Amino acid sequence: MNDRFAIRVLLVIGAITVVLAAAPYPIFDLDRFFAPKELVLHAVTLALVLLSLRRVKKLELSRIDLLLALYLSLSFVSALFAADHWLSTRALAITLSGAGVFWVSRAAADTGARRTIVTAAAAAAVIGAAASLAQAYGLTSDLFSLNRVPGGTLGNRNFMAHLAVIGAPALMLATIKARRSWSAASGAAGLAIIAAALVLSRSRAAYLGLAAGAGMLAFGFWLARGLWHDPKTELRIKTLVLAAALGVLAALILPNTLEWKSDSPYLDTVTGMVNYHKGSGHGRIVQYGRTLRLAAAHPLLGAGPGNWAVVYPKAVADYDPSIDYNSKMTRNPWPSSDWIAIVSERGVPALAAILLVFLGLLVGAWRRAGQAADIEEYLDGLTLAATLTVTAVVACFDAVLLLAAPSFVAWALFGALAAPAPALRSVTLSPRGRLRLIIAVALVGAAAVLRSSGQVAAMALFSKAHTAAQFRNAARLDPGNIRIRARISD
C-alpha cells in the first residue's frame, strides 16, 4: 500500500469513525462522546501527518498557511499561561489536529483525492443524521445520547444538526458530480436523511446556518446561469431539491418517539429562530455579554484554551444559568459560540487570525469559481464558499471547531476544496530537519492520543469501580474530570 492510497483510506476511516465513536458510560454524559471522538481525531491525524511528512522536501507556505500557523502559535502561548493546563492541552490538541487534517487534505486533494475526501465528509454527515433518525424512531443503543435527543452518536441533537449542515454542501457536490446513476441516487437519499434529521433536531443554529449556506448556493447558481448548460447537472439539482423536500415532509408526517412539550414544536422553533428576549436565546445574549467583558480583561492571550469553564464563574457575580453552582463550574465546557470562546480563551489576535483564515479561504473560493474553466471546478469553489459560510454562522451560536467530529469534517473539506494559492515562503527540509519535524509531530501527537486514551480508560474504570483505590486510579488517568474528582472528595 503506497502512502497516497493509505492517506485516502485514513481520511475516509477517520471521517466516518469520528462520527460513530462513543462510549457506553451514560454517567459521563457528553464526555463519553467527546473523548472517544477526540481519540479518533488525534490518532488518525497523527498517522496522516507522519505519512505526509515521509517524503516532503520543501514546505510551501501560502498566506492562509501563515495565518493558520499564527493562530496555532497564539493558542499555544495562551495555553502556557492558562490556569488549568489539563483543560488547555485538551482544547489545544483539538485545534492542532484540525489544522493537521486541513494541511493533509489539501495536499491529498492536489494528488487526486479531492473527490474521495468530499464523499467521505458527506457520508459522515449522512451517517450522523441516520443515527439520529434511528434514535428518533425508536432504536435504542448504549452509544446513543440520553439527553438532547435525537443526538444519536453525536451526544446532542444540536451537534448532530451542526455536522449535518456542514456536510450538506459537500453531499450536494458529490451527488452532482457522481459518475454513476446509483451514486447520485444514494446522494439524493442521503440529503433526504439529513433534511429529516434537521427537522427533528429543532436546532436553531443549524437552521440559520442552513439558510445562509442555501443562500450562498442559490446566489452561486444564479451567477452561473447561462455559463454552462448541462442537462444532467440541472436534473440532479432538481432531484436533490425534491429529495430534501420529501425528507422534510416525512419528518413532519411520520410518528416518532420524541416527547416535545409543545403541541407545535417545529413551528415554534422556526418562528422563534431569532427570538433572543427569552429562553436559550436570551441566555446566550447574557452569556456573550459577560464573556466579552471577561475577554476585555485578557485581550492578548485570553484565559487559556478550554479555560472559560474555570474563569467564567469567578468573573460573574450575579446569578447566571450557564453556571452549575454545585460544581462551581459552567454547565458546558465552552460558551455557546466558537468565536466568543476563541476571543475569551485565546485573545483578540488569535480571533483575528482564524477569521482571516476563513476570509482568505472564502475569497479564494470565489476567485476559483470566477476563473473556473468548467462546471465542476465552479462547483468546487461554490461548495467551499457555502461550507465556510455554514460553519461560520453555526459557530456564532454553538461550539463547532472546538469539537472533534465537526472539526475533522470541516477542516477536511476546507483543505480538499481550497483554491491553489501562491507560496509566500518556502522552507527547504534537509533529511535531518525532516527527521526532527517528524519526531516533534510524533511526540505531540502521541501525547494527545495518550491523553484521550486516558480519558476513555478512566470512564471505563470509574464505571466499574467499587473501592477507593479504583476511584483514585480513575482520577489519575483523567485528573481533570469533574465527576471523578467529586466522587474522590466525597
Secondary structure, DSSP 8 states (H G I E B T S, - for coil): --HHHHHHHHHHHHHHHHHH---S-GGGTTHHHHHHHHHHHHHHHHHHHHHHHTT--EEEE-HHHHHHHHHHHHHHHHHHT-S-HHHHHHHHHHHHHHHHHHHHHHHHIIIIIHHHHHHHHHHHHHHHHHHHHHHHTT---TTS-SSSSS-GGGSSHHHHHHHHHHHHHHHHHHHHT-SSHHHHHHHHHHHHHHHHHHHHHT-HHHHHHHHHHHHHHHHHHHHTTTT---HHHHHHHHHHHHHHHHHHHHHHHS--S---SSSSHHHHHHHTTT--SSHHHHHHHHHHHHHHHHHHHSTTTTT-TT-HHHHHHHH--S--TTEETTTTEESSSS-S-HHHHHHHHH-HHHHHHHHHHHHHHHHHHHHHHHT-SSHHHHHHHHHHHHHHHHHHHHTTTS-STTSHHHHHHHHHHHHHH------SEEEE--HHHHHHHHHHHHHHHHHHHHHHHHHHHHHHHHHH--SHHHHHHHHHH-TT-HHHHHHHH-
